Each structure stands twice: as C-alpha cells, then as structure tokens.
Amino acid sequence: MRRSRNAKIIATLGPSSSTPATIRSLFDAGVDMFRLNFSHGTHDDHKRRFEAIRGVEHDVGRPIGIMIDLQGPKLRIGTFFDGPVELHAGDKLRLDLENTPGDRTRVPLPHPEIFAALVPGTDLLLDDGKLRLEVLECGPCYAETRVKIGGRLSERKGVNVPGVILPLSPFTEKDRRDLTFVLEHGPDWVALSFVQKAEDIAEARTLIGSRALIMAKLEKPAAIENLDAIVALADGIMVARGDLGVELPPAQVPIIQRRIVRACRREGKPVVVATQMLESMTASPVPTRAEASDVAAAVYEGSDAVMLSAESASGRFPVESVVMMDSIIHGVENDAHTLTGPKPEDFRASHADAICSALRLVAKLVSATAAIAYTKSGFTSMRAARERPLAPILSLTPSIASARQLTPVWGIHSVVVETEITDEASMTRLACDSALAGDFGKPGDNIVIIAGIPFGVSGTTNLLRVVTLSPARAPAVLTD
C-alpha cells in the first residue's frame, strides 16, 4: 500500500462518504488522513466514522491519520420579524444586544465581545463578505453603522470583523464538549479554528496535552500578523482560505498562502492547503483547469498536504475527487522541478539540523533508494521531511500514535515495528529488512539511516549511516 508520491491528501468525511466501503475506496484512491468536521454531525456520527477508519486501517495494515476539526466561535446576527431584508448603500443599520427580532433599520447581534472591540471606522462583513458595513458610532452594547455594500440579508448570517483581534477564546462550550468526547477515541490531530494569536495555541495545549497534535487553522488576518509565533507553538498549520478570503482581498490570499508555506517549511512544521481546491467536483466529475492549477501550485510551493472539504464530504464524486487530486500531485512531482531544502540561514546550531541537512546531500551523492528514520516521537522523521530529500522517507517507529501523526507530513511512509532497538547493529538490521520488505530497495542498493542515540529519547537525532543492502533475512517488520 505504499504511495508513490510525496505530498499527502486529506479528505473530509460527511454524508457522501461515511460508509466503511466508501472510506476504504477513498483510502485506496489515495487518502492519507481523514478529517471529521465537528461543525456538522452528531457524536454518534463521528464515532461511527472513527470506527470505520480504524477498521480500514486494520484491513490494509497501514497507519491512517484522523484529524478532528473543532467548530470554534461562530459569530452571527439574530433574526428578523418578517424574513430577509434588502439593504442599500447609504442605509443606516443599528446592531445591538437586544433580544428581539430586527428589521431594515436594526438587527440583534448577540456577541458583546464584538462591541468591545469596535471603534468608529471599523468595517463589518456580513454573509461571507457579501455585505459591508462601516461603524459610525459604537458602545459596549450597540453599533450604529452605514451600509457600504448592500444586498439581501437573511437571519443568522455570519459576521466577520477584519483587522480586529476579538477578545474570544477559540474554544466554545460546544468545542469543549466535543473535545472531551473525541479525546476518548484517540484522534491524531486536532484542528483549531479561530486562531488569532499564539496564546490560543497555548490554551489548546492545556486542554489537549500530549493526546493529539495541534493543527492551527489560519483564517483570520490577526493570525497572519502573529504568524511566526503561532507557527513556533503549533504542531502544524492549515491555510484555511475560505474565511481568510472573506476578511482579506482575494488578491492577497495567494501571497499569504506562499508566506505561510515558507514559514512552515523554515520551521519544519507540516502545512496543509485547504478550501475550494476542487470545488466544482462537488457536482461535476471533472474540475476546472483553474482548480487543477490551484492544487498544482500548492504542491509546487512545498505544501505537505492538500485537503478536500465539500468535494469528499457532501459532493457527488468523492472518490473521483481523490483520484483527480492524486493525479495532479503525481504530475507535479514528475515534473523536472525539484523542491529545495531550507536555506542555510534557516538552520539552527543543533545536532538534528546538522544530521538532517547532511541527509539530503548524502542521499543524493550515494543515489540512496531510501532515507530511513528510526523515531519514537516522530521528531526525526519530521525533521528529515523538512529537507525534502530526493529519496523516499521510510519512518520506522514502535508507536502507532506517532505513525498516524506523521500521515500528513510530506514524503513519509510510516511503518510500525515491534523489533526492540538496543544498539546501532539492531537498528541497521531493522532498517535493511524494512527497506527490502517494503520494496524501498534491492540488494546492492544504498540506503541512508538517521536516528537518535540514546534510542527512544525524543529530539536526539545525532546519527547518520550509509548502508548497502544485502539479501534479507526473515522480515523484522510488522504493521499494525
């Protein structure tokens, strides 16, 4: 079940894709990690999806990642007396905390934290940016606004406040309930919505601990202003272009996407590009040429993974969407273009950076058929992926949790091993047997091995060996 590409595919499960048979088909088509979106569905729905994914994992003998995506705060206006209203440029509209239905002149906005952050001149966006208001006057419980861009407005539409850090935790009471439920089932990643600052990641860490890795979704302009601090604290980053494109001019989104990818590459953190990648395939069996180019651009930029949302969750062609994304990635990676490793100024004076920097060059010079990383926590393998070596990365770990957590990371093929590693000799035997068993080389080929001594201690990558494969003994590799 080895993938022959480096960039990974994440697919969202939903009404179109939640049966065990469909999940297996999605995996066979190329999915490496599944996303469960807690903005939709019940706990029972998600529990069944968890069980189905783990069932497929058991059948195929290959680790499959699960990422749960918390809903986060949803800022919405209230209701209207007589249904939708039509607003025109120049109209005045009052927003307030009064719990009564609105009309063309006022509407409830039950979010005091928004009023606390407003100042005159602030813009408010309604209904995914279709309508724009300018704040003329405001207080702790109201805002008088002028309509800059009008249109039809119906009740409970979303509100965005671009350029303002709102005094909100990324965790609602619903998120906390969802998190309590889902942590009992062992997710590999938790995607955190509404991230605005590094402190949001720290809050998530206190709730999640070491039970899952944290994927920060960057969908607010404030997060971009705090990009480096957020990347430093998070385990991975998702470029959530949907909401980001609401609060920023569309022309800025591709530029910011490249900036985020570069920041993650520099830090060796996996980065996922998401939202509307093959949007037309929710209803069509083929994407637009622009969508295909969008996926290709994300791969060329060096993204670790690309993600399907509605295409696989509720669309008519979930499996076909994965097949198309897999095909686009293959096309890009077969191009003459070659990804480069980090720039010299990005390296730190550490053993891990020195070893992994050497890995890329050594693997190229000896024409290695595989770069093999022995890791317990996943640190060594993730650091190797940062270098984008030409040789595929075979990650050997005794931890099924680490193997699953590495599924969205570029170029990594994880295998869970039960052989106990006590010294360099046993590690070398395991690496050679694993390479031969997994078809990562044949007798006479060279492989490059990296690991940390003492074995089993996280963050101690300090060993690099070049080994020529010889005929295998009995295989020493088991997959969970």
DRENFI-157716 format. One line per field, with one value per residue (C-alpha): residue number from 1; residue in one letter; chain; z, x negated, y. Coordinates in Angstrom, 2 decimals, decimal comma. Example, Ala and Ser with C-alpha at 12.3 -4.5 7.8 and 13.67 -1.06 7.14 Angstrom:
% residues 2
i [1:2] .
aa [A:S] .
ch [A:A] .
up [7,80:7,14] .
east [-12,30:-13,67] .
north [-4,50:-1,06] .
***
This chain:
% residues 480
i [1:2:3:4:5:6:7:8:9:10:11:12:13:14:15:16:17:18:19:20:21:22:23:24:25:26:27:28:29:30:31:32:33:34:35:36:37:38:39:40:41:42:43:44:45:46:47:48:49:50:51:52:53:54:55:56:57:58:59:60:61:62:63:64:65:66:67:68:69:70:71:72:73:74:75:76:77:78:79:80:81:82:83:84:85:86:87:88:89:90:91:92:93:94:95:96:97:98:99:100:101:102:103:104:105:106:107:108:109:110:111:112:113:114:115:116:117:118:119:120:121:122:123:124:125:126:127:128:129:130:131:132:133:134:135:136:137:138:139:140:141:142:143:144:145:146:147:148:149:150:151:152:153:154:155:156:157:158:159:160:161:162:163:164:165:166:167:168:169:170:171:172:173:174:175:176:177:178:179:180:181:182:183:184:185:186:187:188:189:190:191:192:193:194:195:196:197:198:199:200:201:202:203:204:205:206:207:208:209:210:211:212:213:214:215:216:217:218:219:220:221:222:223:224:225:226:227:228:229:230:231:232:233:234:235:236:237:238:239:240:241:242:243:244:245:246:247:248:249:250:251:252:253:254:255:256:257:258:259:260:261:262:263:264:265:266:267:268:269:270:271:272:273:274:275:276:277:278:279:280:281:282:283:284:285:286:287:288:289:290:291:292:293:294:295:296:297:298:299:300:301:302:303:304:305:306:307:308:309:310:311:312:313:314:315:316:317:318:319:320:321:322:323:324:325:326:327:328:329:330:331:332:333:334:335:336:337:338:339:340:341:342:343:344:345:346:347:348:349:350:351:352:353:354:355:356:357:358:359:360:361:362:363:364:365:366:367:368:369:370:371:372:373:374:375:376:377:378:379:380:381:382:383:384:385:386:387:388:389:390:391:392:393:394:395:396:397:398:399:400:401:402:403:404:405:406:407:408:409:410:411:412:413:414:415:416:417:418:419:420:421:422:423:424:425:426:427:428:429:430:431:432:433:434:435:436:437:438:439:440:441:442:443:444:445:446:447:448:449:450:451:452:453:454:455:456:457:458:459:460:461:462:463:464:465:466:467:468:469:470:471:472:473:474:475:476:477:478:479:480] .
aa [M:R:R:S:R:N:A:K:I:I:A:T:L:G:P:S:S:S:T:P:A:T:I:R:S:L:F:D:A:G:V:D:M:F:R:L:N:F:S:H:G:T:H:D:D:H:K:R:R:F:E:A:I:R:G:V:E:H:D:V:G:R:P:I:G:I:M:I:D:L:Q:G:P:K:L:R:I:G:T:F:F:D:G:P:V:E:L:H:A:G:D:K:L:R:L:D:L:E:N:T:P:G:D:R:T:R:V:P:L:P:H:P:E:I:F:A:A:L:V:P:G:T:D:L:L:L:D:D:G:K:L:R:L:E:V:L:E:C:G:P:C:Y:A:E:T:R:V:K:I:G:G:R:L:S:E:R:K:G:V:N:V:P:G:V:I:L:P:L:S:P:F:T:E:K:D:R:R:D:L:T:F:V:L:E:H:G:P:D:W:V:A:L:S:F:V:Q:K:A:E:D:I:A:E:A:R:T:L:I:G:S:R:A:L:I:M:A:K:L:E:K:P:A:A:I:E:N:L:D:A:I:V:A:L:A:D:G:I:M:V:A:R:G:D:L:G:V:E:L:P:P:A:Q:V:P:I:I:Q:R:R:I:V:R:A:C:R:R:E:G:K:P:V:V:V:A:T:Q:M:L:E:S:M:T:A:S:P:V:P:T:R:A:E:A:S:D:V:A:A:A:V:Y:E:G:S:D:A:V:M:L:S:A:E:S:A:S:G:R:F:P:V:E:S:V:V:M:M:D:S:I:I:H:G:V:E:N:D:A:H:T:L:T:G:P:K:P:E:D:F:R:A:S:H:A:D:A:I:C:S:A:L:R:L:V:A:K:L:V:S:A:T:A:A:I:A:Y:T:K:S:G:F:T:S:M:R:A:A:R:E:R:P:L:A:P:I:L:S:L:T:P:S:I:A:S:A:R:Q:L:T:P:V:W:G:I:H:S:V:V:V:E:T:E:I:T:D:E:A:S:M:T:R:L:A:C:D:S:A:L:A:G:D:F:G:K:P:G:D:N:I:V:I:I:A:G:I:P:F:G:V:S:G:T:T:N:L:L:R:V:V:T:L:S:P:A:R:A:P:A:V:L:T:D] .
ch [A:A:A:A:A:A:A:A:A:A:A:A:A:A:A:A:A:A:A:A:A:A:A:A:A:A:A:A:A:A:A:A:A:A:A:A:A:A:A:A:A:A:A:A:A:A:A:A:A:A:A:A:A:A:A:A:A:A:A:A:A:A:A:A:A:A:A:A:A:A:A:A:A:A:A:A:A:A:A:A:A:A:A:A:A:A:A:A:A:A:A:A:A:A:A:A:A:A:A:A:A:A:A:A:A:A:A:A:A:A:A:A:A:A:A:A:A:A:A:A:A:A:A:A:A:A:A:A:A:A:A:A:A:A:A:A:A:A:A:A:A:A:A:A:A:A:A:A:A:A:A:A:A:A:A:A:A:A:A:A:A:A:A:A:A:A:A:A:A:A:A:A:A:A:A:A:A:A:A:A:A:A:A:A:A:A:A:A:A:A:A:A:A:A:A:A:A:A:A:A:A:A:A:A:A:A:A:A:A:A:A:A:A:A:A:A:A:A:A:A:A:A:A:A:A:A:A:A:A:A:A:A:A:A:A:A:A:A:A:A:A:A:A:A:A:A:A:A:A:A:A:A:A:A:A:A:A:A:A:A:A:A:A:A:A:A:A:A:A:A:A:A:A:A:A:A:A:A:A:A:A:A:A:A:A:A:A:A:A:A:A:A:A:A:A:A:A:A:A:A:A:A:A:A:A:A:A:A:A:A:A:A:A:A:A:A:A:A:A:A:A:A:A:A:A:A:A:A:A:A:A:A:A:A:A:A:A:A:A:A:A:A:A:A:A:A:A:A:A:A:A:A:A:A:A:A:A:A:A:A:A:A:A:A:A:A:A:A:A:A:A:A:A:A:A:A:A:A:A:A:A:A:A:A:A:A:A:A:A:A:A:A:A:A:A:A:A:A:A:A:A:A:A:A:A:A:A:A:A:A:A:A:A:A:A:A:A:A:A:A:A:A:A:A:A:A:A:A:A:A:A:A:A:A:A:A:A:A:A:A:A:A:A:A:A:A:A:A:A:A:A:A:A:A:A:A:A:A:A:A:A:A:A:A:A:A:A:A:A:A:A:A:A:A:A:A:A:A:A:A] .
up [0,00:-0,44:-2,00:-4,94:-4,24:-1,55:-0,98:1,06:0,64:3,41:2,79:4,85:5,67:5,54:4,19:0,86:2,32:5,72:4,98:5,61:1,93:0,76:3,31:2,01:-1,56:-0,59:1,04:-1,99:-4,22:-2,24:1,04:3,76:6,55:7,16:8,58:10,79:10,78:14,13:12,69:11,35:12,58:15,98:18,32:17,25:13,59:14,32:16,50:13,62:11,30:13,79:13,99:10,21:9,66:12,24:10,60:7,22:8,87:10,33:6,97:4,95:7,57:7,08:9,56:8,69:10,35:11,80:12,24:14,07:13,22:16,02:15,02:17,03:17,66:15,11:15,07:13,63:13,58:15,07:13,48:11,58:12,17:8,57:6,89:4,84:4,32:1,43:2,37:0,05:0,07:2,37:4,59:8,36:10,35:14,11:15,69:19,37:22,13:22,36:22,16:19,80:16,06:13,73:10,59:7,89:10,50:13,24:13,88:17,04:17,27:20,41:20,76:23,33:22,54:19,08:20,50:22,97:20,07:17,75:17,11:14,66:11,17:11,63:8,83:9,49:6,90:6,73:4,92:3,90:2,91:0,53:2,59:4,18:6,97:8,40:12,12:12,70:16,46:19,00:22,65:24,87:23,63:20,25:16,97:14,55:11,04:7,46:4,63:2,21:0,10:0,25:-0,67:0,62:4,27:5,94:9,58:11,35:8,71:9,73:10,84:10,25:11,76:9,67:11,14:14,75:17,45:19,19:22,93:22,31:23,22:20,22:22,40:22,82:25,25:22,31:21,40:24,95:24,93:21,53:22,66:25,81:23,68:20,89:23,01:24,35:20,81:20,07:17,33:15,85:15,12:16,44:14,02:15,95:14,39:15,04:15,96:16,37:18,49:19,97:23,30:21,58:20,87:24,47:25,67:23,36:24,68:28,25:27,18:24,78:26,36:24,51:23,44:19,93:17,81:17,19:13,69:13,79:11,14:9,87:8,78:10,49:9,41:13,04:12,82:9,86:11,91:14,57:12,07:13,35:16,97:16,01:13,77:16,57:19,06:16,81:15,55:12,09:10,13:7,87:5,34:5,69:2,60:2,85:5,84:5,08:1,69:3,31:5,55:3,09:-0,55:-2,75:-4,46:-1,15:-0,38:-2,78:-1,47:2,14:1,28:-0,02:3,06:5,40:3,48:3,63:7,38:7,97:5,74:7,65:10,98:9,73:10,57:8,24:6,31:4,74:1,99:2,19:0,95:-2,52:-4,10:-6,43:-5,51:-8,83:-8,30:-5,70:-8,73:-11,68:-12,35:-13,56:-12,08:-13,80:-15,22:-12,65:-9,81:-11,16:-11,34:-7,77:-6,44:-8,51:-7,21:-3,61:-4,36:-6,22:-3,25:-0,98:0,94:2,90:2,15:0,23:1,54:0,18:2,05:0,48:-2,51:-0,43:2,40:0,54:-3,16:-5,81:-6,73:-3,54:-4,84:-8,22:-6,42:-4,60:-7,83:-9,55:-6,70:-6,68:-10,44:-10,19:-7,44:-9,50:-12,47:-10,48:-8,77:-12,10:-13,42:-13,70:-10,92:-7,72:-4,27:-2,43:1,23:3,73:3,19:5,19:7,36:8,47:10,21:13,92:15,64:16,63:16,05:14,46:11,88:11,08:10,58:8,53:6,40:5,62:4,87:1,74:0,29:1,26:-0,11:-3,43:-3,63:-2,96:-5,04:-2,00:-2,68:0,75:3,68:6,77:10,03:13,29:15,60:18,68:18,83:15,09:15,56:13,50:10,58:10,56:10,58:7,67:5,71:6,17:3,92:1,04:0,16:-3,28:-1,68:-0,13:3,68:5,41:9,00:11,47:14,85:17,73:18,29:16,28:17,55:16,06:12,80:12,48:13,37:10,54:7,85:6,68:6,52:3,11:1,82:4,90:4,70:8,28:9,44:12,98:14,14:17,09:16,97:20,02:19,19:21,66:19,62:16,21:14,89:15,63:14,21:11,00:10,61:11,12:8,58:5,94:6,48:6,35:3,13:1,42:2,73:1,68:-1,77:-0,91:-2,38:-3,51:-2,65:-3,74:-3,31:-0,82:1,95:4,42:8,05:10,64:14,30:17,77:20,45:23,13:21,38:22,47:23,63:21,69:19,93:19,99:16,23:16,06:13,92:10,15:8,44:4,81:4,32:1,24:1,24:1,27:0,88:3,61:6,49:7,91:7,81:11,07:10,32:11,50:10,68:13,00] .
east [0,00:-2,99:-2,17:-4,34:-4,04:-5,30:-2,53:0,34:4,11:6,61:10,31:13,29:15,93:19,62:22,96:21,40:18,52:19,14:19,78:16,91:16,92:16,61:13,90:11,95:12,44:11,19:8,11:7,43:7,78:5,08:6,32:3,65:5,63:9,35:10,91:14,01:15,70:17,40:19,34:21,65:22,92:23,56:21,16:22,65:21,98:18,34:17,91:19,05:16,59:13,77:14,55:14,82:11,44:9,73:11,36:9,89:6,53:6,57:7,51:4,81:2,05:1,02:1,39:4,20:4,44:7,60:7,93:10,91:11,82:13,44:16,11:14,82:16,80:19,50:20,44:23,92:26,64:30,05:33,48:35,88:39,59:40,68:37,96:35,00:34,41:32,89:30,17:28,87:25,63:26,04:28,70:28,23:28,35:28,14:26,64:27,35:27,71:31,50:33,07:35,89:36,20:34,90:35,98:34,38:33,10:31,75:30,77:29,66:26,01:25,71:21,93:20,80:17,17:17,62:18,88:15,98:13,50:15,17:14,09:15,59:14,33:14,22:15,77:18,14:18,71:21,98:22,86:19,32:18,46:21,38:22,47:20,16:20,98:18,93:19,16:20,11:20,67:20,43:20,64:20,46:23,85:24,52:23,07:24,57:23,41:23,71:24,16:21,21:22,14:25,75:27,75:30,26:29,69:31,42:31,31:28,40:25,85:22,21:20,33:16,64:14,59:11,42:8,30:9,51:8,41:11,60:11,44:12,59:11,21:11,04:12,93:16,68:18,63:19,56:15,87:15,03:17,77:16,66:13,05:13,91:15,81:13,29:10,15:11,57:11,33:7,74:7,59:4,16:4,59:6,97:7,60:8,20:10,48:10,49:6,79:5,76:2,59:0,01:1,84:4,70:2,32:1,12:4,74:5,34:2,23:3,51:6,74:5,26:1,89:-0,05:3,05:3,05:1,07:2,48:3,19:3,73:6,19:5,15:8,36:8,09:5,89:4,79:3,24:1,12:-0,20:-1,26:-2,36:-5,85:-4,74:-1,81:-3,96:-6,50:-3,90:-1,62:-2,47:-1,12:0,67:3,71:4,16:7,95:8,54:12,33:12,63:9,27:10,64:13,67:11,68:8,89:8,97:8,87:5,72:3,85:4,76:2,25:-0,52:0,32:0,55:-3,04:-4,18:-2,58:-4,07:-7,55:-7,24:-6,25:-9,00:-11,52:-10,36:-9,87:-6,15:-3,67:-1,42:1,93:3,58:7,36:10,72:12,26:9,36:11,61:14,87:16,60:16,24:19,00:21,30:19,04:16,85:14,01:12,53:11,95:8,48:8,05:8,74:6,21:3,67:4,52:3,73:0,55:-0,56:-0,20:-2,39:-4,99:-5,16:-6,10:-2,88:-2,89:0,74:3,78:7,29:10,75:13,77:17,24:15,84:15,49:17,94:21,12:20,30:21,48:17,99:15,93:13,73:13,25:12,11:9,39:8,32:8,06:6,06:3,73:3,24:2,41:-0,15:-1,79:-2,00:-3,71:-6,14:-7,12:-7,99:-11,65:-11,08:-12,77:-11,98:-14,91:-15,66:-15,73:-18,07:-21,33:-20,11:-17,15:-19,35:-19,98:-23,18:-21,76:-22,67:-19,27:-19,62:-23,19:-22,28:-19,15:-20,94:-23,60:-20,90:-19,72:-23,24:-24,43:-21,29:-21,84:-25,58:-25,17:-21,95:-20,11:-16,84:-15,51:-16,17:-15,27:-14,47:-14,07:-11,88:-9,73:-8,06:-8,16:-10,67:-13,45:-11,16:-9,54:-12,95:-14,04:-10,93:-11,88:-14,89:-12,80:-15,36:-15,15:-14,94:-11,61:-11,49:-10,75:-9,83:-10,19:-8,55:-7,42:-4,47:-1,26:-0,30:-3,47:-2,94:0,59:-0,52:-3,07:-0,48:-0,02:-3,79:-5,48:-7,26:-6,91:-5,87:-5,39:-5,76:-5,09:-7,83:-7,87:-11,56:-13,29:-16,16:-19,02:-22,07:-23,26:-23,61:-19,99:-18,80:-20,77:-19,36:-15,84:-16,36:-17,72:-14,99:-12,32:-13,68:-13,74:-10,33:-8,72:-10,32:-12,38:-15,47:-17,04:-20,34:-23,21:-21,29:-22,38:-20,18:-20,82:-19,80:-19,28:-18,35:-18,98:-21,18:-20,22:-17,36:-13,84:-14,67:-12,80:-14,70:-18,15:-18,73:-22,53:-23,38:-23,72:-24,82:-25,14:-24,46:-24,45:-21,56:-22,31:-19,80:-17,19:-16,83:-13,37:-11,43:-11,58:-8,73:-5,14:-2,39:0,48] .
north [0,00:2,31:5,69:6,69:10,44:12,78:15,36:13,93:14,01:14,78:14,13:15,28:12,69:13,51:12,31:11,26:9,32:7,77:4,11:1,69:0,72:4,34:5,10:2,10:3,32:6,78:5,28:3,09:6,16:7,96:9,47:9,56:11,24:11,77:14,93:14,84:18,23:18,88:21,81:19,10:15,75:14,20:12,46:9,13:10,02:10,79:7,71:5,51:7,25:6,73:3,04:2,69:4,38:2,17:-0,85:0,11:0,73:-2,77:-4,30:-2,53:-2,74:0,87:3,77:6,18:9,59:11,14:14,90:16,35:19,92:21,92:24,41:27,36:30,57:31,32:34,99:35,53:38,15:37,34:37,05:39,36:39,97:39,47:37,46:38,70:42,42:44,36:46,84:49,56:51,54:54,54:52,94:53,08:49,83:49,52:46,39:45,75:43,18:43,46:40,01:40,99:40,33:43,01:44,89:47,09:49,54:47,26:43,69:41,87:40,87:38,67:38,98:41,58:40,70:42,23:45,53:45,54:45,51:48,02:51,59:54,10:53,38:49,61:47,57:44,67:41,96:40,03:36,81:35,79:39,35:39,90:42,93:45,50:47,96:50,84:51,59:55,24:55,15:52,35:51,43:48,32:47,08:48,69:49,94:52,44:51,56:52,78:50,26:50,47:47,45:46,35:43,30:40,81:39,85:36,94:35,93:34,17:35,10:35,20:38,29:38,94:41,74:42,02:43,56:43,32:40,88:39,85:39,05:35,48:32,10:29,73:27,23:27,50:25,33:23,14:22,75:21,72:19,09:17,85:17,71:15,75:13,25:12,89:12,57:9,31:7,90:8,82:11,49:12,12:15,83:18,50:21,37:24,58:27,21:30,97:31,17:34,81:34,69:32,34:32,30:30,45:27,56:27,59:27,36:24,42:22,69:22,85:21,12:18,56:17,86:15,18:13,24:14,75:17,20:20,68:21,99:25,76:26,94:30,35:32,06:35,47:38,41:38,78:35,31:36,40:39,32:36,77:34,12:33,30:32,96:30,72:28,50:28,15:26,85:24,79:21,30:22,07:24,78:24,78:27,58:27,94:30,02:30,20:32,51:34,11:35,11:36,72:39,05:39,82:40,96:37,83:39,06:38,83:35,22:33,55:35,80:34,99:31,28:31,35:33,26:30,70:27,76:29,32:29,93:26,30:24,96:27,05:25,62:22,07:22,12:20,37:22,77:21,92:24,00:23,76:25,05:25,04:23,17:21,14:22,85:22,24:18,48:18,62:18,46:17,65:14,60:16,85:20,04:23,34:23,98:26,75:24,32:21,83:24,65:25,65:22,17:22,05:25,45:24,28:21,26:23,34:25,71:22,82:22,14:18,89:18,12:19,34:18,90:18,16:19,56:19,53:17,63:14,47:15,21:16,07:16,07:13,65:12,46:11,93:9,10:10,77:13,94:11,99:10,27:13,66:15,20:12,19:12,55:16,26:15,64:12,89:15,22:17,94:15,59:14,03:17,47:18,44:20,94:19,82:21,13:22,60:22,20:25,06:27,99:27,96:30,83:28,70:26,13:26,14:25,05:21,67:18,05:17,40:20,16:19,13:15,46:16,15:18,74:16,15:13,58:15,35:15,70:12,23:10,55:12,31:11,53:7,79:7,52:6,18:4,38:5,33:7,62:5,62:7,35:5,48:7,55:7,17:10,60:11,37:14,21:12,63:11,77:15,21:16,88:14,67:15,68:19,34:18,72:17,34:14,61:13,01:9,56:8,49:8,63:5,33:6,12:3,25:3,69:1,47:3,85:3,52:7,01:8,54:6,67:8,06:11,58:11,52:10,72:14,36:15,01:15,27:12,19:10,00:6,36:5,12:1,54:0,35:-2,03:-4,40:-5,26:-3,83:-1,49:-1,61:-0,62:0,55:-3,01:-3,95:-0,62:-1,21:-4,73:-3,43:-0,63:-3,01:-5,60:-2,90:-1,38:-4,78:-5,85:-2,57:-2,53:0,56:-1,07:-4,31:-5,99:-3,77:-0,50:2,13:3,49:6,31:5,81:8,54:8,11:9,45:7,93:7,03:5,24:6,10:9,63:12,31:15,08:13,44:12,99:12,65:9,61:9,12:5,91:4,81:1,09:-1,16:-3,60:-7,30:-10,18:-10,10:-12,44:-13,12:-9,83:-7,90:-5,53:-5,72:-3,23:-2,57] .
***
